[in-house]
Amino acid sequence: MTDLDSWVEALEAELDLPPGTIDVPAVLDLARDAAHAVARPAAPVTTYAVGFAAGLAAAGGIAASASSGPDATEKASRLAARWVTD
């Protein structure tokens, strides 16, 4: 088990999340996309915003399934890919 794996396991427990809730590869991919396409500080801001959107969706009873269209992670990654700065 890596330090990151241990951290995520402890974080899920501390936040009362079911084990395996955090999709580490997806979060890291999203952070990379935002950092590279927008700016480094966009990485934590983007991952926070996506988590917040997921929480709101869950609170509203909206299932995060592929059949219901792209989830917040996919939408944010696509936005980062389209992002053009002057």
PDB file of N, CA, C and O in Angstrom:
ATOM      1  N   MET A   1       0.860  -1.180   0.000  1.00  0.00           N
ATOM      2  CA  MET A   1       0.000   0.000   0.000  1.00  0.00           C
ATOM      3  C   MET A   1       0.902   1.238   0.000  1.00  0.00           C
ATOM      4  O   MET A   1       1.853   1.319   0.778  1.00  0.00           O
ATOM      5  N   THR A   2       0.602   2.190  -0.868  1.00  0.00           N
ATOM      6  CA  THR A   2       1.385   3.420  -0.937  1.00  0.00           C
ATOM      7  C   THR A   2       0.906   4.417   0.120  1.00  0.00           C
ATOM      8  O   THR A   2      -0.139   4.235   0.744  1.00  0.00           O
ATOM      9  N   ASP A   3       1.697   5.471   0.301  1.00  0.00           N
ATOM     10  CA  ASP A   3       1.282   6.534   1.219  1.00  0.00           C
ATOM     11  C   ASP A   3      -0.042   7.150   0.773  1.00  0.00           C
ATOM     12  O   ASP A   3      -0.899   7.469   1.597  1.00  0.00           O
ATOM     13  N   LEU A   4      -0.201   7.313  -0.558  1.00  0.00           N
ATOM     14  CA  LEU A   4      -1.453   7.880  -1.067  1.00  0.00           C
ATOM     15  C   LEU A   4      -2.630   6.957  -0.759  1.00  0.00           C
ATOM     16  O   LEU A   4      -3.695   7.419  -0.349  1.00  0.00           O
ATOM     17  N   ASP A   5      -2.435   5.657  -0.958  1.00  0.00           N
ATOM     18  CA  ASP A   5      -3.501   4.700  -0.647  1.00  0.00           C
ATOM     19  C   ASP A   5      -3.884   4.784   0.832  1.00  0.00           C
ATOM     20  O   ASP A   5      -5.065   4.791   1.176  1.00  0.00           O
ATOM     21  N   SER A   6      -2.876   4.848   1.697  1.00  0.00           N
ATOM     22  CA  SER A   6      -3.134   4.949   3.141  1.00  0.00           C
ATOM     23  C   SER A   6      -3.865   6.250   3.469  1.00  0.00           C
ATOM     24  O   SER A   6      -4.794   6.269   4.277  1.00  0.00           O
ATOM     25  N   TRP A   7      -3.428   7.338   2.826  1.00  0.00           N
ATOM     26  CA  TRP A   7      -4.066   8.637   3.056  1.00  0.00           C
ATOM     27  C   TRP A   7      -5.533   8.604   2.642  1.00  0.00           C
ATOM     28  O   TRP A   7      -6.402   9.055   3.388  1.00  0.00           O
ATOM     29  N   VAL A   8      -5.806   8.077   1.464  1.00  0.00           N
ATOM     30  CA  VAL A   8      -7.179   8.040   0.956  1.00  0.00           C
ATOM     31  C   VAL A   8      -8.048   7.170   1.862  1.00  0.00           C
ATOM     32  O   VAL A   8      -9.189   7.524   2.161  1.00  0.00           O
ATOM     33  N   GLU A   9      -7.514   6.051   2.289  1.00  0.00           N
ATOM     34  CA  GLU A   9      -8.264   5.182   3.205  1.00  0.00           C
ATOM     35  C   GLU A   9      -8.587   5.918   4.503  1.00  0.00           C
ATOM     36  O   GLU A   9      -9.718   5.860   4.986  1.00  0.00           O
ATOM     37  N   ALA A  10      -7.598   6.608   5.067  1.00  0.00           N
ATOM     38  CA  ALA A  10      -7.817   7.367   6.304  1.00  0.00           C
ATOM     39  C   ALA A  10      -8.771   8.540   6.071  1.00  0.00           C
ATOM     40  O   ALA A  10      -9.609   8.835   6.923  1.00  0.00           O
ATOM     41  N   LEU A  11      -8.650   9.202   4.933  1.00  0.00           N
ATOM     42  CA  LEU A  11      -9.514  10.337   4.605  1.00  0.00           C
ATOM     43  C   LEU A  11     -10.970   9.895   4.469  1.00  0.00           C
ATOM     44  O   LEU A  11     -11.876  10.546   4.989  1.00  0.00           O
ATOM     45  N   GLU A  12     -11.181   8.794   3.774  1.00  0.00           N
ATOM     46  CA  GLU A  12     -12.550   8.272   3.643  1.00  0.00           C
ATOM     47  C   GLU A  12     -13.138   7.948   5.016  1.00  0.00           C
ATOM     48  O   GLU A  12     -14.301   8.248   5.287  1.00  0.00           O
ATOM     49  N   ALA A  13     -12.334   7.340   5.871  1.00  0.00           N
ATOM     50  CA  ALA A  13     -12.819   7.002   7.215  1.00  0.00           C
ATOM     51  C   ALA A  13     -13.122   8.262   8.019  1.00  0.00           C
ATOM     52  O   ALA A  13     -14.153   8.341   8.687  1.00  0.00           O
ATOM     53  N   GLU A  14     -12.229   9.244   7.957  1.00  0.00           N
ATOM     54  CA  GLU A  14     -12.404  10.485   8.717  1.00  0.00           C
ATOM     55  C   GLU A  14     -13.639  11.257   8.271  1.00  0.00           C
ATOM     56  O   GLU A  14     -14.308  11.897   9.082  1.00  0.00           O
ATOM     57  N   LEU A  15     -13.937  11.193   6.967  1.00  0.00           N
ATOM     58  CA  LEU A  15     -15.083  11.924   6.422  1.00  0.00           C
ATOM     59  C   LEU A  15     -16.352  11.078   6.350  1.00  0.00           C
ATOM     60  O   LEU A  15     -17.349  11.490   5.757  1.00  0.00           O
ATOM     61  N   ASP A  16     -16.308   9.902   6.955  1.00  0.00           N
ATOM     62  CA  ASP A  16     -17.449   8.983   6.976  1.00  0.00           C
ATOM     63  C   ASP A  16     -17.915   8.608   5.569  1.00  0.00           C
ATOM     64  O   ASP A  16     -19.113   8.500   5.308  1.00  0.00           O
ATOM     65  N   LEU A  17     -16.962   8.415   4.678  1.00  0.00           N
ATOM     66  CA  LEU A  17     -17.262   7.961   3.317  1.00  0.00           C
ATOM     67  C   LEU A  17     -17.075   6.456   3.244  1.00  0.00           C
ATOM     68  O   LEU A  17     -16.192   5.911   3.905  1.00  0.00           O
ATOM     69  N   PRO A  18     -17.878   5.787   2.464  1.00  0.00           N
ATOM     70  CA  PRO A  18     -17.666   4.347   2.304  1.00  0.00           C
ATOM     71  C   PRO A  18     -16.294   4.086   1.673  1.00  0.00           C
ATOM     72  O   PRO A  18     -15.841   4.857   0.827  1.00  0.00           O
ATOM     73  N   PRO A  19     -15.637   3.004   2.085  1.00  0.00           N
ATOM     74  CA  PRO A  19     -14.345   2.662   1.481  1.00  0.00           C
ATOM     75  C   PRO A  19     -14.472   2.556  -0.047  1.00  0.00           C
ATOM     76  O   PRO A  19     -15.433   1.986  -0.564  1.00  0.00           O
ATOM     77  N   GLY A  20     -13.497   3.108  -0.746  1.00  0.00           N
ATOM     78  CA  GLY A  20     -13.505   3.055  -2.203  1.00  0.00           C
ATOM     79  C   GLY A  20     -14.286   4.175  -2.862  1.00  0.00           C
ATOM     80  O   GLY A  20     -14.467   4.170  -4.079  1.00  0.00           O
ATOM     81  N   THR A  21     -14.751   5.132  -2.078  1.00  0.00           N
ATOM     82  CA  THR A  21     -15.538   6.247  -2.622  1.00  0.00           C
ATOM     83  C   THR A  21     -14.701   7.132  -3.541  1.00  0.00           C
ATOM     84  O   THR A  21     -15.176   7.568  -4.590  1.00  0.00           O
ATOM     85  N   ILE A  22     -13.461   7.397  -3.148  1.00  0.00           N
ATOM     86  CA  ILE A  22     -12.613   8.317  -3.900  1.00  0.00           C
ATOM     87  C   ILE A  22     -11.942   7.576  -5.051  1.00  0.00           C
ATOM     88  O   ILE A  22     -11.184   6.631  -4.837  1.00  0.00           O
ATOM     89  N   ASP A  23     -12.227   8.011  -6.263  1.00  0.00           N
ATOM     90  CA  ASP A  23     -11.619   7.447  -7.474  1.00  0.00           C
ATOM     91  C   ASP A  23     -10.323   8.219  -7.726  1.00  0.00           C
ATOM     92  O   ASP A  23     -10.312   9.216  -8.448  1.00  0.00           O
ATOM     93  N   VAL A  24      -9.244   7.748  -7.125  1.00  0.00           N
ATOM     94  CA  VAL A  24      -7.969   8.465  -7.168  1.00  0.00           C
ATOM     95  C   VAL A  24      -7.493   8.726  -8.593  1.00  0.00           C
ATOM     96  O   VAL A  24      -7.137   9.865  -8.898  1.00  0.00           O
ATOM     97  N   PRO A  25      -7.468   7.731  -9.483  1.00  0.00           N
ATOM     98  CA  PRO A  25      -7.013   8.018 -10.848  1.00  0.00           C
ATOM     99  C   PRO A  25      -7.849   9.099 -11.541  1.00  0.00           C
ATOM    100  O   PRO A  25      -7.301   9.936 -12.258  1.00  0.00           O
ATOM    101  N   ALA A  26      -9.155   9.089 -11.334  1.00  0.00           N
ATOM    102  CA  ALA A  26     -10.018  10.096 -11.964  1.00  0.00           C
ATOM    103  C   ALA A  26      -9.731  11.484 -11.408  1.00  0.00           C
ATOM    104  O   ALA A  26      -9.676  12.456 -12.162  1.00  0.00           O
ATOM    105  N   VAL A  27      -9.548  11.584 -10.100  1.00  0.00           N
ATOM    106  CA  VAL A  27      -9.249  12.874  -9.479  1.00  0.00           C
ATOM    107  C   VAL A  27      -7.899  13.398  -9.965  1.00  0.00           C
ATOM    108  O   VAL A  27      -7.765  14.581 -10.278  1.00  0.00           O
ATOM    109  N   LEU A  28      -6.899  12.516 -10.028  1.00  0.00           N
ATOM    110  CA  LEU A  28      -5.573  12.943 -10.480  1.00  0.00           C
ATOM    111  C   LEU A  28      -5.589  13.351 -11.950  1.00  0.00           C
ATOM    112  O   LEU A  28      -4.931  14.319 -12.332  1.00  0.00           O
ATOM    113  N   ASP A  29      -6.331  12.625 -12.770  1.00  0.00           N
ATOM    114  CA  ASP A  29      -6.446  12.993 -14.184  1.00  0.00           C
ATOM    115  C   ASP A  29      -7.104  14.364 -14.333  1.00  0.00           C
ATOM    116  O   ASP A  29      -6.654  15.195 -15.121  1.00  0.00           O
ATOM    117  N   LEU A  30      -8.158  14.586 -13.581  1.00  0.00           N
ATOM    118  CA  LEU A  30      -8.857  15.865 -13.633  1.00  0.00           C
ATOM    119  C   LEU A  30      -7.940  17.001 -13.172  1.00  0.00           C
ATOM    120  O   LEU A  30      -7.882  18.053 -13.808  1.00  0.00           O
ATOM    121  N   ALA A  31      -7.235  16.788 -12.081  1.00  0.00           N
ATOM    122  CA  ALA A  31      -6.317  17.804 -11.568  1.00  0.00           C
ATOM    123  C   ALA A  31      -5.230  18.115 -12.599  1.00  0.00           C
ATOM    124  O   ALA A  31      -4.879  19.277 -12.804  1.00  0.00           O
ATOM    125  N   ARG A  32      -4.703  17.081 -13.241  1.00  0.00           N
ATOM    126  CA  ARG A  32      -3.684  17.277 -14.280  1.00  0.00           C
ATOM    127  C   ARG A  32      -4.242  18.099 -15.441  1.00  0.00           C
ATOM    128  O   ARG A  32      -3.602  19.041 -15.909  1.00  0.00           O
ATOM    129  N   ASP A  33      -5.437  17.734 -15.898  1.00  0.00           N
ATOM    130  CA  ASP A  33      -6.047  18.449 -17.021  1.00  0.00           C
ATOM    131  C   ASP A  33      -6.229  19.930 -16.694  1.00  0.00           C
ATOM    132  O   ASP A  33      -5.905  20.795 -17.507  1.00  0.00           O
ATOM    133  N   ALA A  34      -6.745  20.215 -15.511  1.00  0.00           N
ATOM    134  CA  ALA A  34      -6.980  21.608 -15.116  1.00  0.00           C
ATOM    135  C   ALA A  34      -5.662  22.358 -14.942  1.00  0.00           C
ATOM    136  O   ALA A  34      -5.537  23.503 -15.375  1.00  0.00           O
ATOM    137  N   ALA A  35      -4.685  21.721 -14.314  1.00  0.00           N
ATOM    138  CA  ALA A  35      -3.396  22.374 -14.077  1.00  0.00           C
ATOM    139  C   ALA A  35      -2.682  22.697 -15.382  1.00  0.00           C
ATOM    140  O   ALA A  35      -2.096  23.771 -15.523  1.00  0.00           O
ATOM    141  N   HIS A  36      -2.728  21.781 -16.325  1.00  0.00           N
ATOM    142  CA  HIS A  36      -2.010  21.976 -17.583  1.00  0.00           C
ATOM    143  C   HIS A  36      -2.743  22.894 -18.548  1.00  0.00           C
ATOM    144  O   HIS A  36      -2.107  23.676 -19.253  1.00  0.00           O
ATOM    145  N   ALA A  37      -4.050  22.815 -18.592  1.00  0.00           N
ATOM    146  CA  ALA A  37      -4.811  23.597 -19.566  1.00  0.00           C
ATOM    147  C   ALA A  37      -5.152  24.995 -19.062  1.00  0.00           C
ATOM    148  O   ALA A  37      -5.309  25.920 -19.859  1.00  0.00           O
ATOM    149  N   VAL A  38      -5.267  25.155 -17.759  1.00  0.00           N
ATOM    150  CA  VAL A  38      -5.703  26.444 -17.207  1.00  0.00           C
ATOM    151  C   VAL A  38      -4.538  27.088 -16.449  1.00  0.00           C
ATOM    152  O   VAL A  38      -3.905  28.022 -16.942  1.00  0.00           O
ATOM    153  N   ALA A  39      -4.271  26.588 -15.271  1.00  0.00           N
ATOM    154  CA  ALA A  39      -3.174  27.069 -14.424  1.00  0.00           C
ATOM    155  C   ALA A  39      -3.063  26.105 -13.251  1.00  0.00           C
ATOM    156  O   ALA A  39      -4.041  25.453 -12.886  1.00  0.00           O
ATOM    157  N   ARG A  40      -1.899  26.015 -12.672  1.00  0.00           N
ATOM    158  CA  ARG A  40      -1.707  25.076 -11.558  1.00  0.00           C
ATOM    159  C   ARG A  40      -2.753  25.221 -10.452  1.00  0.00           C
ATOM    160  O   ARG A  40      -3.283  24.213  -9.983  1.00  0.00           O
ATOM    161  N   PRO A  41      -3.063  26.444 -10.025  1.00  0.00           N
ATOM    162  CA  PRO A  41      -4.063  26.582  -8.962  1.00  0.00           C
ATOM    163  C   PRO A  41      -5.462  26.089  -9.361  1.00  0.00           C
ATOM    164  O   PRO A  41      -6.320  25.896  -8.501  1.00  0.00           O
ATOM    165  N   ALA A  42      -5.686  25.890 -10.648  1.00  0.00           N
ATOM    166  CA  ALA A  42      -6.988  25.385 -11.089  1.00  0.00           C
ATOM    167  C   ALA A  42      -7.198  23.935 -10.678  1.00  0.00           C
ATOM    168  O   ALA A  42      -8.338  23.479 -10.598  1.00  0.00           O
ATOM    169  N   ALA A  43      -6.124  23.205 -10.417  1.00  0.00           N
ATOM    170  CA  ALA A  43      -6.255  21.784 -10.061  1.00  0.00           C
ATOM    171  C   ALA A  43      -7.069  21.570  -8.781  1.00  0.00           C
ATOM    172  O   ALA A  43      -8.081  20.871  -8.826  1.00  0.00           O
ATOM    173  N   PRO A  44      -6.666  22.144  -7.644  1.00  0.00           N
ATOM    174  CA  PRO A  44      -7.473  21.911  -6.443  1.00  0.00           C
ATOM    175  C   PRO A  44      -8.842  22.573  -6.512  1.00  0.00           C
ATOM    176  O   PRO A  44      -9.820  22.040  -5.986  1.00  0.00           O
ATOM    177  N   VAL A  45      -8.915  23.724  -7.155  1.00  0.00           N
ATOM    178  CA  VAL A  45     -10.206  24.412  -7.263  1.00  0.00           C
ATOM    179  C   VAL A  45     -11.179  23.560  -8.080  1.00  0.00           C
ATOM    180  O   VAL A  45     -12.346  23.416  -7.713  1.00  0.00           O
ATOM    181  N   THR A  46     -10.696  23.004  -9.177  1.00  0.00           N
ATOM    182  CA  THR A  46     -11.542  22.184 -10.052  1.00  0.00           C
ATOM    183  C   THR A  46     -11.984  20.907  -9.355  1.00  0.00           C
ATOM    184  O   THR A  46     -13.157  20.541  -9.425  1.00  0.00           O
ATOM    185  N   THR A  47     -11.068  20.226  -8.687  1.00  0.00           N
ATOM    186  CA  THR A  47     -11.447  18.985  -8.014  1.00  0.00           C
ATOM    187  C   THR A  47     -12.432  19.252  -6.877  1.00  0.00           C
ATOM    188  O   THR A  47     -13.332  18.450  -6.628  1.00  0.00           O
ATOM    189  N   TYR A  48     -12.259  20.385  -6.187  1.00  0.00           N
ATOM    190  CA  TYR A  48     -13.219  20.757  -5.149  1.00  0.00           C
ATOM    191  C   TYR A  48     -14.597  21.005  -5.770  1.00  0.00           C
ATOM    192  O   TYR A  48     -15.609  20.515  -5.267  1.00  0.00           O
ATOM    193  N   ALA A  49     -14.625  21.764  -6.860  1.00  0.00           N
ATOM    194  CA  ALA A  49     -15.901  22.093  -7.504  1.00  0.00           C
ATOM    195  C   ALA A  49     -16.616  20.837  -7.984  1.00  0.00           C
ATOM    196  O   ALA A  49     -17.835  20.727  -7.854  1.00  0.00           O
ATOM    197  N   VAL A  50     -15.867  19.895  -8.533  1.00  0.00           N
ATOM    198  CA  VAL A  50     -16.467  18.646  -9.007  1.00  0.00           C
ATOM    199  C   VAL A  50     -17.010  17.840  -7.818  1.00  0.00           C
ATOM    200  O   VAL A  50     -18.092  17.261  -7.909  1.00  0.00           O
ATOM    201  N   GLY A  51     -16.278  17.802  -6.726  1.00  0.00           N
ATOM    202  CA  GLY A  51     -16.768  17.110  -5.534  1.00  0.00           C
ATOM    203  C   GLY A  51     -18.021  17.765  -4.977  1.00  0.00           C
ATOM    204  O   GLY A  51     -18.950  17.085  -4.541  1.00  0.00           O
ATOM    205  N   PHE A  52     -18.036  19.081  -4.997  1.00  0.00           N
ATOM    206  CA  PHE A  52     -19.202  19.824  -4.525  1.00  0.00           C
ATOM    207  C   PHE A  52     -20.410  19.521  -5.413  1.00  0.00           C
ATOM    208  O   PHE A  52     -21.513  19.289  -4.916  1.00  0.00           O
ATOM    209  N   ALA A  53     -20.193  19.525  -6.730  1.00  0.00           N
ATOM    210  CA  ALA A  53     -21.280  19.211  -7.668  1.00  0.00           C
ATOM    211  C   ALA A  53     -21.788  17.791  -7.452  1.00  0.00           C
ATOM    212  O   ALA A  53     -22.994  17.549  -7.501  1.00  0.00           O
ATOM    213  N   ALA A  54     -20.887  16.863  -7.215  1.00  0.00           N
ATOM    214  CA  ALA A  54     -21.287  15.478  -6.968  1.00  0.00           C
ATOM    215  C   ALA A  54     -22.108  15.375  -5.682  1.00  0.00           C
ATOM    216  O   ALA A  54     -23.089  14.633  -5.623  1.00  0.00           O
ATOM    217  N   GLY A  55     -21.704  16.118  -4.662  1.00  0.00           N
ATOM    218  CA  GLY A  55     -22.459  16.131  -3.405  1.00  0.00           C
ATOM    219  C   GLY A  55     -23.856  16.698  -3.574  1.00  0.00           C
ATOM    220  O   GLY A  55     -24.825  16.161  -3.037  1.00  0.00           O
ATOM    221  N   LEU A  56     -23.954  17.780  -4.320  1.00  0.00           N
ATOM    222  CA  LEU A  56     -25.272  18.363  -4.583  1.00  0.00           C
ATOM    223  C   LEU A  56     -26.152  17.397  -5.367  1.00  0.00           C
ATOM    224  O   LEU A  56     -27.343  17.262  -5.088  1.00  0.00           O
ATOM    225  N   ALA A  57     -25.558  16.729  -6.347  1.00  0.00           N
ATOM    226  CA  ALA A  57     -26.321  15.757  -7.136  1.00  0.00           C
ATOM    227  C   ALA A  57     -26.804  14.609  -6.251  1.00  0.00           C
ATOM    228  O   ALA A  57     -27.950  14.175  -6.359  1.00  0.00           O
ATOM    229  N   ALA A  58     -25.932  14.128  -5.387  1.00  0.00           N
ATOM    230  CA  ALA A  58     -26.306  13.034  -4.492  1.00  0.00           C
ATOM    231  C   ALA A  58     -27.392  13.470  -3.512  1.00  0.00           C
ATOM    232  O   ALA A  58     -28.325  12.714  -3.239  1.00  0.00           O
ATOM    233  N   ALA A  59     -27.275  14.674  -2.989  1.00  0.00           N
ATOM    234  CA  ALA A  59     -28.279  15.184  -2.059  1.00  0.00           C
ATOM    235  C   ALA A  59     -29.630  15.351  -2.734  1.00  0.00           C
ATOM    236  O   ALA A  59     -30.677  15.226  -2.099  1.00  0.00           O
ATOM    237  N   GLY A  60     -29.592  15.636  -4.039  1.00  0.00           N
ATOM    238  CA  GLY A  60     -30.830  15.797  -4.794  1.00  0.00           C
ATOM    239  C   GLY A  60     -31.355  14.495  -5.355  1.00  0.00           C
ATOM    240  O   GLY A  60     -32.365  14.484  -6.058  1.00  0.00           O
ATOM    241  N   GLY A  61     -30.683  13.399  -5.053  1.00  0.00           N
ATOM    242  CA  GLY A  61     -31.127  12.093  -5.523  1.00  0.00           C
ATOM    243  C   GLY A  61     -30.819  11.823  -6.983  1.00  0.00           C
ATOM    244  O   GLY A  61     -31.433  10.950  -7.597  1.00  0.00           O
ATOM    245  N   ILE A  62     -29.870  12.569  -7.548  1.00  0.00           N
ATOM    246  CA  ILE A  62     -29.507  12.363  -8.941  1.00  0.00           C
ATOM    247  C   ILE A  62     -28.391  11.329  -8.999  1.00  0.00           C
ATOM    248  O   ILE A  62     -27.324  11.527  -8.419  1.00  0.00           O
ATOM    249  N   ALA A  63     -28.637  10.240  -9.693  1.00  0.00           N
ATOM    250  CA  ALA A  63     -27.642   9.175  -9.803  1.00  0.00           C
ATOM    251  C   ALA A  63     -26.532   9.597 -10.747  1.00  0.00           C
ATOM    252  O   ALA A  63     -26.785  10.201 -11.789  1.00  0.00           O
ATOM    253  N   ALA A  64     -25.308   9.275 -10.378  1.00  0.00           N
ATOM    254  CA  ALA A  64     -24.149   9.583 -11.224  1.00  0.00           C
ATOM    255  C   ALA A  64     -23.837   8.368 -12.079  1.00  0.00           C
ATOM    256  O   ALA A  64     -22.898   7.621 -11.802  1.00  0.00           O
ATOM    257  N   SER A  65     -24.628   8.181 -13.113  1.00  0.00           N
ATOM    258  CA  SER A  65     -24.400   7.023 -13.979  1.00  0.00           C
ATOM    259  C   SER A  65     -24.120   7.481 -15.392  1.00  0.00           C
ATOM    260  O   SER A  65     -24.527   8.568 -15.804  1.00  0.00           O
ATOM    261  N   ALA A  66     -23.425   6.643 -16.124  1.00  0.00           N
ATOM    262  CA  ALA A  66     -23.072   6.963 -17.510  1.00  0.00           C
ATOM    263  C   ALA A  66     -24.320   7.111 -18.370  1.00  0.00           C
ATOM    264  O   ALA A  66     -24.318   7.869 -19.341  1.00  0.00           O
ATOM    265  N   SER A  67     -25.374   6.400 -18.027  1.00  0.00           N
ATOM    266  CA  SER A  67     -26.588   6.464 -18.834  1.00  0.00           C
ATOM    267  C   SER A  67     -27.284   7.813 -18.737  1.00  0.00           C
ATOM    268  O   SER A  67     -28.077   8.170 -19.608  1.00  0.00           O
ATOM    269  N   SER A  68     -26.990   8.566 -17.676  1.00  0.00           N
ATOM    270  CA  SER A  68     -27.639   9.866 -17.516  1.00  0.00           C
ATOM    271  C   SER A  68     -26.796  10.995 -18.108  1.00  0.00           C
ATOM    272  O   SER A  68     -27.075  12.170 -17.870  1.00  0.00           O
ATOM    273  N   GLY A  69     -25.780  10.648 -18.869  1.00  0.00           N
ATOM    274  CA  GLY A  69     -24.936  11.661 -19.490  1.00  0.00           C
ATOM    275  C   GLY A  69     -23.647  11.843 -18.720  1.00  0.00           C
ATOM    276  O   GLY A  69     -23.395  11.149 -17.736  1.00  0.00           O
ATOM    277  N   PRO A  70     -22.828  12.786 -19.177  1.00  0.00           N
ATOM    278  CA  PRO A  70     -21.524  12.970 -18.545  1.00  0.00           C
ATOM    279  C   PRO A  70     -21.640  13.458 -17.115  1.00  0.00           C
ATOM    280  O   PRO A  70     -22.499  14.276 -16.789  1.00  0.00           O
ATOM    281  N   ASP A  71     -20.754  12.940 -16.257  1.00  0.00           N
ATOM    282  CA  ASP A  71     -20.760  13.398 -14.873  1.00  0.00           C
ATOM    283  C   ASP A  71     -19.909  14.657 -14.760  1.00  0.00           C
ATOM    284  O   ASP A  71     -19.323  15.112 -15.742  1.00  0.00           O
ATOM    285  N   ALA A  72     -19.848  15.205 -13.576  1.00  0.00           N
ATOM    286  CA  ALA A  72     -19.139  16.473 -13.363  1.00  0.00           C
ATOM    287  C   ALA A  72     -17.659  16.350 -13.702  1.00  0.00           C
ATOM    288  O   ALA A  72     -17.069  17.298 -14.222  1.00  0.00           O
ATOM    289  N   THR A  73     -17.047  15.200 -13.419  1.00  0.00           N
ATOM    290  CA  THR A  73     -15.634  15.007 -13.736  1.00  0.00           C
ATOM    291  C   THR A  73     -15.412  15.099 -15.234  1.00  0.00           C
ATOM    292  O   THR A  73     -14.496  15.783 -15.690  1.00  0.00           O
ATOM    293  N   GLU A  74     -16.241  14.416 -15.995  1.00  0.00           N
ATOM    294  CA  GLU A  74     -16.116  14.457 -17.454  1.00  0.00           C
ATOM    295  C   GLU A  74     -16.359  15.854 -17.997  1.00  0.00           C
ATOM    296  O   GLU A  74     -15.642  16.312 -18.887  1.00  0.00           O
ATOM    297  N   LYS A  75     -17.355  16.524 -17.472  1.00  0.00           N
ATOM    298  CA  LYS A  75     -17.655  17.889 -17.928  1.00  0.00           C
ATOM    299  C   LYS A  75     -16.481  18.828 -17.656  1.00  0.00           C
ATOM    300  O   LYS A  75     -16.106  19.626 -18.515  1.00  0.00           O
ATOM    301  N   ALA A  76     -15.903  18.730 -16.458  1.00  0.00           N
ATOM    302  CA  ALA A  76     -14.784  19.597 -16.104  1.00  0.00           C
ATOM    303  C   ALA A  76     -13.553  19.283 -16.952  1.00  0.00           C
ATOM    304  O   ALA A  76     -12.833  20.194 -17.361  1.00  0.00           O
ATOM    305  N   SER A  77     -13.310  18.006 -17.215  1.00  0.00           N
ATOM    306  CA  SER A  77     -12.175  17.635 -18.070  1.00  0.00           C
ATOM    307  C   SER A  77     -12.358  18.170 -19.479  1.00  0.00           C
ATOM    308  O   SER A  77     -11.412  18.665 -20.091  1.00  0.00           O
ATOM    309  N   ARG A  78     -13.567  18.071 -19.988  1.00  0.00           N
ATOM    310  CA  ARG A  78     -13.839  18.605 -21.329  1.00  0.00           C
ATOM    311  C   ARG A  78     -13.670  20.123 -21.368  1.00  0.00           C
ATOM    312  O   ARG A  78     -13.126  20.667 -22.330  1.00  0.00           O
ATOM    313  N   LEU A  79     -14.135  20.799 -20.329  1.00  0.00           N
ATOM    314  CA  LEU A  79     -13.969  22.243 -20.262  1.00  0.00           C
ATOM    315  C   LEU A  79     -12.484  22.602 -20.257  1.00  0.00           C
ATOM    316  O   LEU A  79     -12.064  23.518 -20.964  1.00  0.00           O
ATOM    317  N   ALA A  80     -11.699  21.892 -19.471  1.00  0.00           N
ATOM    318  CA  ALA A  80     -10.256  22.159 -19.418  1.00  0.00           C
ATOM    319  C   ALA A  80      -9.614  21.924 -20.782  1.00  0.00           C
ATOM    320  O   ALA A  80      -8.745  22.689 -21.199  1.00  0.00           O
ATOM    321  N   ALA A  81     -10.039  20.870 -21.478  1.00  0.00           N
ATOM    322  CA  ALA A  81      -9.477  20.573 -22.800  1.00  0.00           C
ATOM    323  C   ALA A  81      -9.795  21.671 -23.807  1.00  0.00           C
ATOM    324  O   ALA A  81      -9.010  21.930 -24.719  1.00  0.00           O
ATOM    325  N   ARG A  82     -10.945  22.312 -23.643  1.00  0.00           N
ATOM    326  CA  ARG A  82     -11.344  23.379 -24.557  1.00  0.00           C
ATOM    327  C   ARG A  82     -10.771  24.745 -24.169  1.00  0.00           C
ATOM    328  O   ARG A  82     -10.823  25.688 -24.959  1.00  0.00           O
ATOM    329  N   TRP A  83     -10.232  24.848 -22.967  1.00  0.00           N
ATOM    330  CA  TRP A  83      -9.814  26.119 -22.417  1.00  0.00           C
ATOM    331  C   TRP A  83      -8.661  26.703 -23.221  1.00  0.00           C
ATOM    332  O   TRP A  83      -7.652  26.039 -23.458  1.00  0.00           O
ATOM    333  N   VAL A  84      -8.821  27.927 -23.627  1.00  0.00           N
ATOM    334  CA  VAL A  84      -7.783  28.643 -24.369  1.00  0.00           C
ATOM    335  C   VAL A  84      -7.562  29.979 -23.670  1.00  0.00           C
ATOM    336  O   VAL A  84      -8.499  30.756 -23.484  1.00  0.00           O
ATOM    337  N   THR A  85      -6.328  30.233 -23.290  1.00  0.00           N
ATOM    338  CA  THR A  85      -6.017  31.516 -22.675  1.00  0.00           C
ATOM    339  C   THR A  85      -5.152  32.327 -23.612  1.00  0.00           C
ATOM    340  O   THR A  85      -4.417  31.785 -24.437  1.00  0.00           O
ATOM    341  N   ASP A  86      -5.250  33.620 -23.471  1.00  0.00           N
ATOM    342  CA  ASP A  86      -4.458  34.508 -24.333  1.00  0.00           C
ATOM    343  C   ASP A  86      -3.062  34.694 -23.794  1.00  0.00           C
ATOM    344  O   ASP A  86      -2.259  35.409 -24.392  1.00  0.00           O
TER     345      ASP A  86
END
